[in-house]
């Protein structure tokens, strides 16, 4: 969890200025659902994205 929080801050929060709480929530949701869970490579998965890992294991 600490690693995820660190990545979220570095890759999203510190890199952008948000105009509202709604914009911030939307950006965090998009980061998690569209990037982190689908595209970002994870060391625990052999540096594959979750989608690539799932395809290789299927």
C-alpha distance matrix in Angstrom:
0.0 3.8 5.4 5.1 6.2 8.6 10.0 10.5 12.4 14.3 15.3 16.1 16.2 18.1 20.2 21.8 23.7 23.5 26.6 25.3 22.6 23.5 23.2 19.7 18.5 20.3 18.8 15.2 16.2 18.1 15.4 13.0 16.0 18.4 16.7 13.1 13.9 17.4 18.3 15.7 16.0 13.3 14.2 13.4 16.1 18.6 17.9 19.0 17.7 16.9 20.4 22.1 20.6 21.7 25.1 25.6 24.9 27.1
3.8 0.0 3.8 5.4 5.1 6.2 8.7 9.9 10.7 12.4 14.1 15.3 15.0 16.2 18.6 20.6 22.5 22.8 26.1 25.2 22.7 24.1 23.5 19.9 19.3 21.3 19.4 16.0 17.8 19.5 16.4 14.8 18.1 20.1 17.9 14.5 16.1 19.5 19.7 16.6 16.9 14.4 14.7 14.8 17.8 19.7 18.6 20.2 19.3 19.2 22.7 24.1 22.7 24.3 27.6 27.8 27.4 29.8
5.4 3.8 0.0 3.8 5.5 5.1 6.2 8.6 10.0 10.7 12.0 13.9 14.5 15.4 17.2 19.6 22.1 22.7 26.2 25.7 23.5 24.6 23.5 20.0 19.7 21.1 18.7 15.6 17.4 18.3 14.9 13.5 16.8 18.2 15.6 12.2 14.1 17.1 16.8 13.4 13.4 11.0 11.4 12.1 14.9 16.5 15.1 16.9 16.2 16.6 20.1 21.1 20.0 21.9 24.9 25.1 25.0 27.6
5.1 5.4 3.8 0.0 3.8 5.4 5.2 6.1 8.6 10.0 10.4 11.6 12.5 14.3 15.8 17.6 20.0 20.1 23.6 22.8 20.6 21.3 20.3 16.9 16.3 17.5 15.3 12.1 13.6 14.6 11.4 9.8 13.2 14.8 12.5 9.1 11.1 14.3 14.4 11.5 12.4 10.6 12.2 12.7 14.7 16.9 15.2 16.2 14.7 14.7 17.9 19.5 18.8 20.3 23.3 24.0 23.9 26.1
6.2 5.1 5.5 3.8 0.0 3.8 5.5 5.1 6.2 8.7 10.0 10.4 10.1 11.9 14.2 15.8 17.7 17.8 21.2 20.4 18.1 19.4 18.5 14.9 14.7 16.6 14.5 11.2 13.5 15.0 11.9 11.0 14.7 16.4 14.4 11.5 13.8 17.0 17.1 14.4 15.7 14.2 15.7 16.4 18.5 20.5 18.7 19.7 18.1 18.2 21.2 23.0 22.4 23.8 26.8 27.6 27.6 29.7
8.6 6.2 5.1 5.4 3.8 0.0 3.8 5.5 5.3 6.2 8.5 10.0 9.9 10.5 12.7 15.1 17.4 18.3 21.9 21.7 20.0 21.5 20.1 16.5 17.0 18.6 15.9 13.2 15.9 16.7 13.3 13.1 16.8 17.8 15.2 12.6 15.4 18.1 17.4 14.2 15.2 14.0 14.9 16.3 18.7 20.0 17.9 19.4 18.3 19.1 22.2 23.4 23.0 24.9 27.6 28.2 28.5 30.8
10.0 8.7 6.2 5.2 5.5 3.8 0.0 3.8 5.4 5.2 5.7 7.9 9.3 10.2 11.3 13.8 16.7 17.6 21.3 21.4 19.9 20.8 18.9 15.8 16.2 17.1 14.0 11.7 14.1 14.2 10.5 10.7 14.3 14.7 11.7 9.4 12.6 14.9 13.8 10.6 12.0 11.4 13.0 14.9 16.6 17.8 15.2 16.5 15.1 16.2 19.0 20.2 20.2 22.2 24.7 25.3 26.0 28.2
10.5 9.9 8.6 6.1 5.1 5.5 3.8 0.0 3.8 5.6 5.4 5.6 6.6 8.8 10.0 11.5 14.0 14.4 18.0 17.8 16.1 17.0 15.3 12.0 12.4 13.4 10.6 8.1 10.9 11.4 8.0 8.5 12.2 13.0 10.7 8.9 12.1 14.6 14.1 11.6 13.9 13.7 15.9 17.3 18.7 20.4 17.8 18.4 16.3 17.0 19.4 21.2 21.5 23.0 25.4 26.6 27.2 29.0
12.4 10.7 10.0 8.6 6.2 5.3 5.4 3.8 0.0 3.8 5.7 5.5 4.6 5.8 8.1 9.9 12.1 13.1 16.7 16.9 15.6 17.2 15.4 12.0 13.3 14.8 11.9 9.9 13.4 14.0 10.9 12.0 15.7 16.3 14.0 12.6 15.9 18.2 17.4 14.8 16.9 16.7 18.5 20.2 21.8 23.2 20.5 21.5 19.6 20.6 23.1 24.7 25.0 26.6 29.0 30.1 30.8 32.7
14.3 12.4 10.7 10.0 8.7 6.2 5.2 5.6 3.8 0.0 3.8 5.8 6.4 5.6 6.8 9.9 12.8 14.6 18.4 19.2 18.5 19.8 17.5 14.5 16.1 17.0 13.6 12.3 15.6 15.3 11.9 13.5 17.0 16.8 13.9 12.8 16.5 18.2 16.6 13.8 15.6 15.8 17.3 19.6 21.1 22.0 19.0 20.2 18.8 20.4 22.8 23.9 24.4 26.5 28.6 29.3 30.4 32.5
15.3 14.1 12.0 10.4 10.0 8.5 5.7 5.4 5.7 3.8 0.0 3.8 6.6 7.0 6.4 9.0 12.4 13.9 17.6 18.6 18.0 18.7 16.0 13.4 14.9 15.0 11.3 10.5 13.4 12.4 9.0 11.1 14.3 13.5 10.6 10.2 14.0 15.2 13.5 11.0 13.4 14.4 16.6 19.0 19.8 20.7 17.4 18.1 16.3 18.1 20.0 21.2 22.2 24.1 25.9 26.9 28.3 30.1
16.1 15.3 13.9 11.6 10.4 10.0 7.9 5.6 5.5 5.8 3.8 0.0 3.8 5.8 5.3 6.3 9.4 10.3 14.0 14.8 14.3 15.0 12.2 9.7 11.5 11.7 8.0 7.7 11.0 10.3 7.6 10.3 13.3 12.9 10.8 11.0 14.5 15.9 14.8 13.1 16.0 17.0 19.5 21.5 22.2 23.6 20.4 20.6 18.3 19.5 21.2 22.9 24.1 25.5 27.3 28.8 30.0 31.5
16.2 15.0 14.5 12.5 10.1 9.9 9.3 6.6 4.6 6.4 6.6 3.8 0.0 3.8 5.5 5.8 7.6 8.5 12.3 12.8 12.2 13.8 11.6 8.5 10.8 12.1 9.0 8.4 12.2 12.5 10.2 12.4 15.7 15.9 14.2 13.9 17.2 19.1 18.3 16.5 19.2 19.8 22.0 23.8 24.9 26.4 23.4 23.9 21.6 22.6 24.4 26.3 27.2 28.5 30.6 32.1 33.0 34.6
18.1 16.2 15.4 14.3 11.9 10.5 10.2 8.8 5.8 5.6 7.0 5.8 3.8 0.0 3.8 5.7 7.7 10.1 13.7 15.0 15.1 17.0 14.5 11.7 14.5 15.6 12.4 12.2 15.9 15.8 13.3 15.7 18.9 18.7 16.6 16.3 19.9 21.6 20.2 18.0 20.4 21.0 22.8 25.0 26.3 27.3 24.2 25.1 23.2 24.7 26.6 28.1 29.0 30.7 32.7 33.9 35.0 36.8
20.2 18.6 17.2 15.8 14.2 12.7 11.3 10.0 8.1 6.8 6.4 5.3 5.5 3.8 0.0 3.8 7.2 9.9 13.5 15.4 16.0 17.2 14.1 12.1 15.0 15.2 11.6 12.4 15.8 14.8 12.5 15.5 18.3 17.3 15.2 15.8 19.4 20.4 18.6 16.8 19.5 20.8 22.8 25.3 26.1 26.9 23.5 24.1 22.1 24.0 25.4 26.8 28.1 29.9 31.4 32.7 34.3 35.9
21.8 20.6 19.6 17.6 15.8 15.1 13.8 11.5 9.9 9.9 9.0 6.3 5.8 5.7 3.8 0.0 3.8 6.3 9.8 12.0 13.1 14.2 10.9 9.5 12.9 12.9 9.8 11.3 14.6 13.8 12.4 15.6 18.1 17.2 15.8 16.9 20.2 21.2 19.9 18.7 21.7 23.1 25.5 27.7 28.3 29.4 26.1 26.2 23.9 25.4 26.5 28.2 29.8 31.1 32.6 34.3 35.8 37.1
23.7 22.5 22.1 20.0 17.7 17.4 16.7 14.0 12.1 12.8 12.4 9.4 7.6 7.7 7.2 3.8 0.0 3.8 6.7 9.3 11.0 12.7 9.8 8.8 12.6 13.1 10.8 12.6 15.9 15.5 14.8 17.8 20.2 19.7 18.8 19.8 22.9 24.1 23.1 22.1 25.2 26.4 28.9 30.9 31.6 32.9 29.6 29.7 27.2 28.4 29.6 31.5 33.0 34.2 35.8 37.6 38.9 40.1
23.5 22.8 22.7 20.1 17.8 18.3 17.6 14.4 13.1 14.6 13.9 10.3 8.5 10.1 9.9 6.3 3.8 0.0 3.8 5.7 7.6 8.9 6.2 5.8 9.6 10.2 8.8 10.9 13.7 13.8 13.9 16.7 18.7 18.6 18.4 19.4 22.2 23.5 23.1 22.4 25.8 26.9 29.6 31.2 31.8 33.5 30.4 30.2 27.3 28.1 29.1 31.4 32.9 33.6 35.3 37.4 38.5 39.4
26.6 26.1 26.2 23.6 21.2 21.9 21.3 18.0 16.7 18.4 17.6 14.0 12.3 13.7 13.5 9.8 6.7 3.8 0.0 3.8 7.2 8.3 6.4 7.7 10.9 11.4 11.1 13.5 15.8 16.0 16.8 19.4 21.0 21.0 21.3 22.6 25.0 26.2 26.1 25.7 29.2 30.4 33.2 34.7 35.2 37.0 33.9 33.5 30.5 31.0 31.8 34.3 35.9 36.4 38.0 40.3 41.4 42.0
25.3 25.2 25.7 22.8 20.4 21.7 21.4 17.8 16.9 19.2 18.6 14.8 12.8 15.0 15.4 12.0 9.3 5.7 3.8 0.0 3.8 5.3 5.2 6.3 8.7 9.9 10.7 12.4 14.3 15.4 16.5 18.5 20.0 20.6 21.3 22.3 24.3 25.9 26.3 26.0 29.5 30.3 33.2 34.3 34.9 37.0 34.2 33.6 30.5 30.6 31.5 34.3 35.5 35.7 37.6 40.1 40.8 41.3
22.6 22.7 23.5 20.6 18.1 20.0 19.9 16.1 15.6 18.5 18.0 14.3 12.2 15.1 16.0 13.1 11.0 7.6 7.2 3.8 0.0 3.8 5.5 5.0 6.1 8.5 9.8 10.5 12.2 14.2 15.2 16.5 18.2 19.4 20.2 20.6 22.4 24.4 25.2 24.8 28.1 28.6 31.4 32.2 32.9 35.3 32.7 32.2 29.0 28.8 29.9 32.9 33.8 33.9 36.0 38.4 38.9 39.4
23.5 24.1 24.6 21.3 19.4 21.5 20.8 17.0 17.2 19.8 18.7 15.0 13.8 17.0 17.2 14.2 12.7 8.9 8.3 5.3 3.8 0.0 3.8 5.4 5.1 6.1 8.6 9.9 10.6 12.2 14.1 15.5 16.4 17.4 18.9 19.8 21.2 22.8 23.8 24.0 27.6 28.3 31.4 32.1 32.4 34.9 32.3 31.3 27.9 27.5 28.2 31.3 32.5 32.2 34.2 36.9 37.3 37.5
23.2 23.5 23.5 20.3 18.5 20.1 18.9 15.3 15.4 17.5 16.0 12.2 11.6 14.5 14.1 10.9 9.8 6.2 6.4 5.2 5.5 3.8 0.0 3.8 5.5 5.1 6.1 8.6 9.9 10.5 12.1 14.3 15.3 15.7 16.7 18.1 19.9 21.2 21.7 21.8 25.4 26.5 29.7 30.7 30.9 33.1 30.3 29.3 26.0 26.1 26.7 29.5 31.0 31.0 32.7 35.3 36.1 36.5
19.7 19.9 20.0 16.9 14.9 16.5 15.8 12.0 12.0 14.5 13.4 9.7 8.5 11.7 12.1 9.5 8.8 5.8 7.7 6.3 5.0 5.4 3.8 0.0 3.8 5.4 5.1 6.2 8.6 9.9 10.5 12.3 14.2 15.0 15.4 16.1 18.2 20.0 20.4 20.0 23.4 24.1 27.1 28.1 28.6 30.8 28.1 27.5 24.4 24.4 25.5 28.3 29.4 29.7 31.7 34.0 34.7 35.4
18.5 19.3 19.7 16.3 14.7 17.0 16.2 12.4 13.3 16.1 14.9 11.5 10.8 14.5 15.0 12.9 12.6 9.6 10.9 8.7 6.1 5.1 5.5 3.8 0.0 3.8 5.5 5.2 6.1 8.6 9.8 10.7 12.1 13.7 14.8 15.1 16.5 18.5 19.7 19.5 22.9 23.3 26.5 27.0 27.4 30.0 27.6 26.7 23.4 22.9 23.9 27.0 27.9 27.8 30.0 32.5 32.8 33.3
20.3 21.3 21.1 17.5 16.6 18.6 17.1 13.4 14.8 17.0 15.0 11.7 12.1 15.6 15.2 12.9 13.1 10.2 11.4 9.9 8.5 6.1 5.1 5.4 3.8 0.0 3.8 5.5 5.1 6.1 8.6 10.0 10.5 11.3 13.0 14.2 15.4 16.8 17.9 18.4 22.0 22.9 26.3 27.0 26.9 29.4 26.8 25.5 22.1 21.7 22.2 25.3 26.6 26.3 28.2 30.9 31.5 31.7
18.8 19.4 18.7 15.3 14.5 15.9 14.0 10.6 11.9 13.6 11.3 8.0 9.0 12.4 11.6 9.8 10.8 8.8 11.1 10.7 9.8 8.6 6.1 5.1 5.5 3.8 0.0 3.8 5.5 5.1 6.0 8.6 10.0 10.1 10.7 12.0 14.0 15.3 15.7 15.7 19.3 20.5 23.8 24.9 24.9 27.0 24.2 23.2 19.9 20.1 20.9 23.6 25.0 25.3 27.0 29.4 30.3 30.9
15.2 16.0 15.6 12.1 11.2 13.2 11.7 8.1 9.9 12.3 10.5 7.7 8.4 12.2 12.4 11.3 12.6 10.9 13.5 12.4 10.5 9.9 8.6 6.2 5.2 5.5 3.8 0.0 3.8 5.4 5.0 6.2 8.5 9.8 10.1 10.1 12.1 14.2 14.9 14.5 17.8 18.3 21.5 22.2 22.6 25.0 22.5 21.7 18.5 18.4 19.7 22.5 23.4 23.7 25.9 28.1 28.6 29.4
16.2 17.8 17.4 13.6 13.5 15.9 14.1 10.9 13.4 15.6 13.4 11.0 12.2 15.9 15.8 14.6 15.9 13.7 15.8 14.3 12.2 10.6 9.9 8.6 6.1 5.1 5.5 3.8 0.0 3.8 5.5 5.3 6.0 8.0 9.5 9.9 10.7 12.6 14.2 14.6 18.0 18.5 21.9 22.2 22.2 24.8 22.6 21.3 17.8 17.0 17.9 21.1 22.0 21.7 23.9 26.5 26.8 27.2
18.1 19.5 18.3 14.6 15.0 16.7 14.2 11.4 14.0 15.3 12.4 10.3 12.5 15.8 14.8 13.8 15.5 13.8 16.0 15.4 14.2 12.2 10.5 9.9 8.6 6.1 5.1 5.4 3.8 0.0 3.8 5.5 5.3 5.3 7.0 8.8 9.9 10.7 11.8 12.7 16.3 17.7 21.3 22.0 21.4 23.8 21.2 19.6 16.1 15.8 16.2 19.2 20.7 20.6 22.2 24.9 25.7 26.1
15.4 16.4 14.9 11.4 11.9 13.3 10.5 8.0 10.9 11.9 9.0 7.6 10.2 13.3 12.5 12.4 14.8 13.9 16.8 16.5 15.2 14.1 12.1 10.5 9.8 8.6 6.0 5.0 5.5 3.8 0.0 3.8 5.8 5.7 5.1 6.0 8.4 9.7 10.0 9.9 13.5 14.6 18.1 19.1 18.9 21.1 18.3 17.3 14.0 14.3 15.3 17.9 19.1 19.7 21.6 23.7 24.6 25.5
13.0 14.8 13.5 9.8 11.0 13.1 10.7 8.5 12.0 13.5 11.1 10.3 12.4 15.7 15.5 15.6 17.8 16.7 19.4 18.5 16.5 15.5 14.3 12.3 10.7 10.0 8.6 6.2 5.3 5.5 3.8 0.0 3.8 5.9 5.8 4.8 5.9 8.5 9.9 9.7 12.9 13.2 16.7 17.0 16.9 19.6 17.4 16.2 12.9 12.2 13.7 16.7 17.3 17.5 19.9 22.0 22.4 23.3
16.0 18.1 16.8 13.2 14.7 16.8 14.3 12.2 15.7 17.0 14.3 13.3 15.7 18.9 18.3 18.1 20.2 18.7 21.0 20.0 18.2 16.4 15.3 14.2 12.1 10.5 10.0 8.5 6.0 5.3 5.8 3.8 0.0 3.8 6.0 6.4 5.5 7.0 9.4 10.6 13.8 14.6 18.2 18.3 17.4 20.2 18.2 16.3 12.6 11.5 12.0 15.4 16.3 15.9 17.9 20.6 21.0 21.3
18.4 20.1 18.2 14.8 16.4 17.8 14.7 13.0 16.3 16.8 13.5 12.9 15.9 18.7 17.3 17.2 19.7 18.6 21.0 20.6 19.4 17.4 15.7 15.0 13.7 11.3 10.1 9.8 8.0 5.3 5.7 5.9 3.8 0.0 3.8 6.4 6.4 5.9 7.2 9.2 12.7 14.5 18.3 18.9 17.6 19.9 17.4 15.3 11.6 11.3 11.1 14.1 15.9 15.8 17.1 19.8 20.9 21.2
16.7 17.9 15.6 12.5 14.4 15.2 11.7 10.7 14.0 13.9 10.6 10.8 14.2 16.6 15.2 15.8 18.8 18.4 21.3 21.3 20.2 18.9 16.7 15.4 14.8 13.0 10.7 10.1 9.5 7.0 5.1 5.8 6.0 3.8 0.0 3.8 5.7 5.4 5.0 5.9 9.6 11.6 15.3 16.5 15.5 17.3 14.5 12.9 9.5 10.2 10.8 13.1 14.7 15.5 17.0 19.1 20.4 21.3
13.1 14.5 12.2 9.1 11.5 12.6 9.4 8.9 12.6 12.8 10.2 11.0 13.9 16.3 15.8 16.9 19.8 19.4 22.6 22.3 20.6 19.8 18.1 16.1 15.1 14.2 12.0 10.1 9.9 8.8 6.0 4.8 6.4 6.4 3.8 0.0 3.8 5.7 6.0 5.0 8.1 8.9 12.5 13.4 12.9 15.2 12.7 11.6 8.5 8.7 10.6 12.9 13.6 14.6 16.8 18.4 19.3 20.6
13.9 16.1 14.1 11.1 13.8 15.4 12.6 12.1 15.9 16.5 14.0 14.5 17.2 19.9 19.4 20.2 22.9 22.2 25.0 24.3 22.4 21.2 19.9 18.2 16.5 15.4 14.0 12.1 10.7 9.9 8.4 5.9 5.5 6.4 5.7 3.8 0.0 3.8 6.4 6.8 9.0 9.4 13.1 13.0 11.9 14.8 13.1 11.2 7.7 6.4 8.1 11.1 11.4 11.7 14.2 16.2 16.6 17.6
17.4 19.5 17.1 14.3 17.0 18.1 14.9 14.6 18.2 18.2 15.2 15.9 19.1 21.6 20.4 21.2 24.1 23.5 26.2 25.9 24.4 22.8 21.2 20.0 18.5 16.8 15.3 14.2 12.6 10.7 9.7 8.5 7.0 5.9 5.4 5.7 3.8 0.0 3.8 6.3 8.6 10.2 13.9 14.2 12.3 14.6 12.6 9.9 6.2 5.6 5.6 8.5 10.0 10.3 11.8 14.2 15.3 16.0
18.3 19.7 16.8 14.4 17.1 17.4 13.8 14.1 17.4 16.6 13.5 14.8 18.3 20.2 18.6 19.9 23.1 23.1 26.1 26.3 25.2 23.8 21.7 20.4 19.7 17.9 15.7 14.9 14.2 11.8 10.0 9.9 9.4 7.2 5.0 6.0 6.4 3.8 0.0 3.8 6.4 9.2 12.8 14.1 12.2 13.6 10.8 8.5 5.1 6.9 7.1 8.4 10.6 11.9 12.9 14.6 16.4 17.6
15.7 16.6 13.4 11.5 14.4 14.2 10.6 11.6 14.8 13.8 11.0 13.1 16.5 18.0 16.8 18.7 22.1 22.4 25.7 26.0 24.8 24.0 21.8 20.0 19.5 18.4 15.7 14.5 14.6 12.7 9.9 9.7 10.6 9.2 5.9 5.0 6.8 6.3 3.8 0.0 3.8 6.4 9.9 11.8 10.7 11.9 8.8 7.8 5.3 7.7 9.4 10.1 11.3 13.4 14.9 15.9 17.5 19.3
16.0 16.9 13.4 12.4 15.7 15.2 12.0 13.9 16.9 15.6 13.4 16.0 19.2 20.4 19.5 21.7 25.2 25.8 29.2 29.5 28.1 27.6 25.4 23.4 22.9 22.0 19.3 17.8 18.0 16.3 13.5 12.9 13.8 12.7 9.6 8.1 9.0 8.6 6.4 3.8 0.0 3.8 6.7 8.9 7.7 8.2 5.0 4.7 4.2 7.3 9.5 9.0 9.5 12.4 13.9 14.0 15.6 18.0
13.3 14.4 11.0 10.6 14.2 14.0 11.4 13.7 16.7 15.8 14.4 17.0 19.8 21.0 20.8 23.1 26.4 26.9 30.4 30.3 28.6 28.3 26.5 24.1 23.3 22.9 20.5 18.3 18.5 17.7 14.6 13.2 14.6 14.5 11.6 8.9 9.4 10.2 9.2 6.4 3.8 0.0 3.8 5.4 5.4 6.8 4.9 5.9 6.1 7.5 10.8 10.6 9.7 12.5 14.8 14.5 15.3 18.0
14.2 14.7 11.4 12.2 15.7 14.9 13.0 15.9 18.5 17.3 16.6 19.5 22.0 22.8 22.8 25.5 28.9 29.6 33.2 33.2 31.4 31.4 29.7 27.1 26.5 26.3 23.8 21.5 21.9 21.3 18.1 16.7 18.2 18.3 15.3 12.5 13.1 13.9 12.8 9.9 6.7 3.8 0.0 3.8 5.3 5.2 4.6 7.4 9.2 10.5 13.8 12.9 11.3 14.5 16.7 15.6 16.1 19.4
13.4 14.8 12.1 12.7 16.4 16.3 14.9 17.3 20.2 19.6 19.0 21.5 23.8 25.0 25.3 27.7 30.9 31.2 34.7 34.3 32.2 32.1 30.7 28.1 27.0 27.0 24.9 22.2 22.2 22.0 19.1 17.0 18.3 18.9 16.5 13.4 13.0 14.2 14.1 11.8 8.9 5.4 3.8 0.0 3.8 5.6 6.9 8.6 10.0 10.0 13.5 12.9 10.4 13.1 15.8 14.7 14.3 17.6
16.1 17.8 14.9 14.7 18.5 18.7 16.6 18.7 21.8 21.1 19.8 22.2 24.9 26.3 26.1 28.3 31.6 31.8 35.2 34.9 32.9 32.4 30.9 28.6 27.4 26.9 24.9 22.6 22.2 21.4 18.9 16.9 17.4 17.6 15.5 12.9 11.9 12.3 12.2 10.7 7.7 5.4 5.3 3.8 0.0 3.8 5.5 5.6 7.4 7.3 10.4 9.4 6.7 9.7 12.1 10.9 10.9 14.2
18.6 19.7 16.5 16.9 20.5 20.0 17.8 20.4 23.2 22.0 20.7 23.6 26.4 27.3 26.9 29.4 32.9 33.5 37.0 37.0 35.3 34.9 33.1 30.8 30.0 29.4 27.0 25.0 24.8 23.8 21.1 19.6 20.2 19.9 17.3 15.2 14.8 14.6 13.6 11.9 8.2 6.8 5.2 5.6 3.8 0.0 3.8 5.5 8.8 10.0 12.4 10.3 8.3 11.9 13.4 11.4 12.2 15.7
17.9 18.6 15.1 15.2 18.7 17.9 15.2 17.8 20.5 19.0 17.4 20.4 23.4 24.2 23.5 26.1 29.6 30.4 33.9 34.2 32.7 32.3 30.3 28.1 27.6 26.8 24.2 22.5 22.6 21.2 18.3 17.4 18.2 17.4 14.5 12.7 13.1 12.6 10.8 8.8 5.0 4.9 4.6 6.9 5.5 3.8 0.0 3.8 6.7 9.2 11.5 9.7 9.0 12.6 13.9 12.7 14.1 17.3
19.0 20.2 16.9 16.2 19.7 19.4 16.5 18.4 21.5 20.2 18.1 20.6 23.9 25.1 24.1 26.2 29.7 30.2 33.5 33.6 32.2 31.3 29.3 27.5 26.7 25.5 23.2 21.7 21.3 19.6 17.3 16.2 16.3 15.3 12.9 11.6 11.2 9.9 8.5 7.8 4.7 5.9 7.4 8.6 5.6 5.5 3.8 0.0 3.8 6.4 8.0 5.9 5.8 9.4 10.4 9.7 11.5 14.2
17.7 19.3 16.2 14.7 18.1 18.3 15.1 16.3 19.6 18.8 16.3 18.3 21.6 23.2 22.1 23.9 27.2 27.3 30.5 30.5 29.0 27.9 26.0 24.4 23.4 22.1 19.9 18.5 17.8 16.1 14.0 12.9 12.6 11.6 9.5 8.5 7.7 6.2 5.1 5.3 4.2 6.1 9.2 10.0 7.4 8.8 6.7 3.8 0.0 3.8 5.4 5.2 6.1 8.6 10.0 10.7 12.3 14.2
16.9 19.2 16.6 14.7 18.2 19.1 16.2 17.0 20.6 20.4 18.1 19.5 22.6 24.7 24.0 25.4 28.4 28.1 31.0 30.6 28.8 27.5 26.1 24.4 22.9 21.7 20.1 18.4 17.0 15.8 14.3 12.2 11.5 11.3 10.2 8.7 6.4 5.6 6.9 7.7 7.3 7.5 10.5 10.0 7.3 10.0 9.2 6.4 3.8 0.0 3.8 5.5 5.0 6.1 8.6 9.9 10.5 12.1
20.4 22.7 20.1 17.9 21.2 22.2 19.0 19.4 23.1 22.8 20.0 21.2 24.4 26.6 25.4 26.5 29.6 29.1 31.8 31.5 29.9 28.2 26.7 25.5 23.9 22.2 20.9 19.7 17.9 16.2 15.3 13.7 12.0 11.1 10.8 10.6 8.1 5.6 7.1 9.4 9.5 10.8 13.8 13.5 10.4 12.4 11.5 8.0 5.4 3.8 0.0 3.8 5.4 5.2 6.3 8.7 10.0 10.6
22.1 24.1 21.1 19.5 23.0 23.4 20.2 21.2 24.7 23.9 21.2 22.9 26.3 28.1 26.8 28.2 31.5 31.4 34.3 34.3 32.9 31.3 29.5 28.3 27.0 25.3 23.6 22.5 21.1 19.2 17.9 16.7 15.4 14.1 13.1 12.9 11.1 8.5 8.4 10.1 9.0 10.6 12.9 12.9 9.4 10.3 9.7 5.9 5.2 5.5 3.8 0.0 3.8 5.5 5.2 6.2 8.7 10.0
20.6 22.7 20.0 18.8 22.4 23.0 20.2 21.5 25.0 24.4 22.2 24.1 27.2 29.0 28.1 29.8 33.0 32.9 35.9 35.5 33.8 32.5 31.0 29.4 27.9 26.6 25.0 23.4 22.0 20.7 19.1 17.3 16.3 15.9 14.7 13.6 11.4 10.0 10.6 11.3 9.5 9.7 11.3 10.4 6.7 8.3 9.0 5.8 6.1 5.0 5.4 3.8 0.0 3.8 5.5 5.2 6.2 8.6
21.7 24.3 21.9 20.3 23.8 24.9 22.2 23.0 26.6 26.5 24.1 25.5 28.5 30.7 29.9 31.1 34.2 33.6 36.4 35.7 33.9 32.2 31.0 29.7 27.8 26.3 25.3 23.7 21.7 20.6 19.7 17.5 15.9 15.8 15.5 14.6 11.7 10.3 11.9 13.4 12.4 12.5 14.5 13.1 9.7 11.9 12.6 9.4 8.6 6.1 5.2 5.5 3.8 0.0 3.8 5.5 5.2 6.1
25.1 27.6 24.9 23.3 26.8 27.6 24.7 25.4 29.0 28.6 25.9 27.3 30.6 32.7 31.4 32.6 35.8 35.3 38.0 37.6 36.0 34.2 32.7 31.7 30.0 28.2 27.0 25.9 23.9 22.2 21.6 19.9 17.9 17.1 17.0 16.8 14.2 11.8 12.9 14.9 13.9 14.8 16.7 15.8 12.1 13.4 13.9 10.4 10.0 8.6 6.3 5.2 5.5 3.8 0.0 3.8 5.5 5.3
25.6 27.8 25.1 24.0 27.6 28.2 25.3 26.6 30.1 29.3 26.9 28.8 32.1 33.9 32.7 34.3 37.6 37.4 40.3 40.1 38.4 36.9 35.3 34.0 32.5 30.9 29.4 28.1 26.5 24.9 23.7 22.0 20.6 19.8 19.1 18.4 16.2 14.2 14.6 15.9 14.0 14.5 15.6 14.7 10.9 11.4 12.7 9.7 10.7 9.9 8.7 6.2 5.2 5.5 3.8 0.0 3.8 5.6
24.9 27.4 25.0 23.9 27.6 28.5 26.0 27.2 30.8 30.4 28.3 30.0 33.0 35.0 34.3 35.8 38.9 38.5 41.4 40.8 38.9 37.3 36.1 34.7 32.8 31.5 30.3 28.6 26.8 25.7 24.6 22.4 21.0 20.9 20.4 19.3 16.6 15.3 16.4 17.5 15.6 15.3 16.1 14.3 10.9 12.2 14.1 11.5 12.3 10.5 10.0 8.7 6.2 5.2 5.5 3.8 0.0 3.8
27.1 29.8 27.6 26.1 29.7 30.8 28.2 29.0 32.7 32.5 30.1 31.5 34.6 36.8 35.9 37.1 40.1 39.4 42.0 41.3 39.4 37.5 36.5 35.4 33.3 31.7 30.9 29.4 27.2 26.1 25.5 23.3 21.3 21.2 21.3 20.6 17.6 16.0 17.6 19.3 18.0 18.0 19.4 17.6 14.2 15.7 17.3 14.2 14.2 12.1 10.6 10.0 8.6 6.1 5.3 5.6 3.8 0.0
